[in-house]
Amino acid sequence: MTDWVPGPALAAYHAGVTVVCQLAAQFTGEAWAAPTPCPEWRAVDLAGHLRCVADDYHEYLDDAPLSRLARLMARRPSPESLARKLARQNAAELAALPDATGPEHIAAFAASARAYAARALAVWDLPHHRYGDTVVTVAGMAGAACAEWHLHAWDLAASLGKDYRPASPELLAAGWQAGMPHLPLDAVVPVGPGGAAVAVVGDAWEALLSASGRVPRYAYHRR
């Protein structure tokens, strides 16, 4: 792929894992009970969700291209239908987690997410699943994961009363577009030869916040 290549892609991926860990380290015991921009989740629930999602990525890769995710996405569900299905899955997975603290969930997430990056690199260009007629490769799925780690870093920062903006939002947007064809961005991220991102239409980070269902950062902090 030219728009989401292993070197910068995996650097951004690992940066997302690292910033999640750095933000999690700032939570006190009481702060883990604080709400997040995800209205149904406290910070500790978000930590558990990250752990579940990282493990899900391993399962999908184990079974690709015939995973349960692949079977779902091949039917080209609407974004609304897919969001409802994933919300039910998320709730069930959180309920099944063993009791653990926020730091314990984050440690498990980080180990699982970093192991996934190594696995993905070895099969980078292979098909992972289809969304209708669109093939999403393992590289694309890693792009979706990368964007998710940074978006949940924004959630954790907001829970602490802080803001977060990644160093390379255009690169994250390219990863999102490679892995999330069902949720296009308002800001198109053109990519030059060799994977170099060029000028975007609009702000790539605000586009990611919007496409993922988050309010813009200024709206959240003005509440």
N, C-alpha and C positions, 0 to 999 in steps of 0.2 A: 504494500500500500504506500501511497505517496503522501497522504495527509495525516498519517498517524503511524510513525515509524518507531522501531523499538527504542533507540537511544533516548531521545527527548520524551517519548511516551512513558517509558518506565521510570525515568527520573521524576516526571510529574506524578506518576502513580505512587512511588515511594514517598514523595514529598507529602502527598495526601495522608498516607498512613502516619507519617511522622508528626504532622500538625495535629491530627486527631489525638495522638498520644500526649503531645505537649499541652494541648488544651485540657485534656482529661486530668493531667497532673495538677491543674489549678483548682480543681473541685475539692472542697472540704466534704466531710461526711454528710453534713446537712445540705450542702449545695447539690448533691446528687438527687435530692428530692425536688429540685426546682423545675418549673415547666420549661418546655422548649417550644420553638415555632411549630413543631408537630403537635397539635393541640391534645392528642390522646396520650402523649408520652412525656414522662419526666426524663431528666437527664440519664438516670440509671436505666430506664427503659430503652432510650436511644443507644446506650452502650450495649445492651443486650441485643438490640436489633442489628447493630454493626457486626456483632459476633455471628449472628444467624446468617446474615447476608453473605459474609465472607465464606462461611461453610457452604452455603447454597451454590456459590460460584464454583466451588470444587465439585459438588455433585453434578452440576450442569456440564462441566468439562469432562467428568468421568463418563457421562452418558451421551455426550455429543456425537453425532448430530441428532440423536433420538431421545433427548432428555424430556422430562415433563415440561420444561420451559419451551423446548422446541415444538412439542406437540401443541402447546397453547398458542405460541406465536405464529405457527403455520396457518392457523385459522384467521389470522389478521384481525384480532379483536380490536374494537374501538379503544381509544385511550381511556375512556370512562369505564368500560367493561374491564379492561386490564387492571386499572387502578383498584377497582372493587375486589377483583380476584386476589391481587397481591396484598391488599389490606387484610383480607381474611387469612391469607397464608402467614403474613407477618404476625398477626394476633395469635394464631395457633402455635407458631414457632416460639414466640416469647413465652407463652403459657407453658410450653414443654421444657423450657430451659431450667437447669438446676439453680437453686438459690445461690446467688453470688453477689459480690459487691461490684460497684461501678468499675473500680480499677481491675478487678479480676476479669470482668467482661472485656475490657479494653485490651488487656494483655493477651487474652485468647484471640480477639479480633486481629491484633497486630501480627501474631504468629501465623494465623491462617491466611491473612491477606498477603503477607510477604511470601509465603510458600506458593500462593496462587500465581504471583507474578513470575516466579521461576518456572512454573509449569506452563504458563501461557507462552512465554518466550520460546519454548521448545517446539510449539505447534502454532506459531503466530499466524500463519496465513491459511490455516485449515478452516473449513466451514464449521461454525458453531450451531447456528440455527437459521431459519428463514422467517422473515416477516412477510407473509404473502409471497411475492416473487422476488423480494430483496434478500440476498444472502448476507448474513452477518457473520464475519469471521471471528476467530478467537481474539484477534487483535481488536476488533470492534467491541467485543464483550469486555476486554480489558479497558477500553476507552470508557465504556459505560461505568465500570467499577471505579475507575480513576475519578470521573466526575462525581460519582456518588460519595466517595471519601471526602472530597473537598466540600461538597454541599453539606454533608453532615458535620464537617468541621465548622461551617458557618452556623449550623444549628447549635452546636456546643458553645461557640463563642457568644451567640445571642443569649443563651441561657445564663452566661456569666455577665451579661450586660456589655459585651464587647462586640466589635465588628471584625469580620475576617474577609479578606480578598486575596485570592491566590496570586502567585507571581506571574503566571502565564495563563490568563483566562482564555485567550484565543486557542491555545493548545488543548485546554480542557474541552472547549467547544468543538474542536475537530474530533476529539475522542468521542464526545457525546454523539455527534452526527454519524460517526462510524458504527456506533453500537445501539443507537436509539432511533431507528428510522420512523417509529410510530409517534415520536414527539419532536418534530422539527423545531429549530430555533427561529426566533424572529430575526436575529442577526445572523446573516450568512457569513461563514468564515471561509473565504477563498484560500487556497493553499498553492504555493508556488512549487517549482520543481524541487525534488528532493525532500519535500515535506516542510518547507519553510512557510510558516503562516504569514499572510500579508494582511493588508488593511481590512477591517471588518466594517459592516454596516451596523452602526449602533455599538453598544457596549456588550461585549461577549459575556461578562459575568452577570450583568443584569438579565441578559437573555437566558442564561442557564437558571438563574433564580426563578424567572418567570415560567420557563418550560417545565421546571420540576414542581411547580405549584406553590412556590414560596413568594411571599410578598417582598418587594424591594427592601433592602436593608434599612433605608431611611424611614420607611413606613413602620417597620417593626420597632425600631428604637424610639419612635416618637409617641408610642402608646403611653 
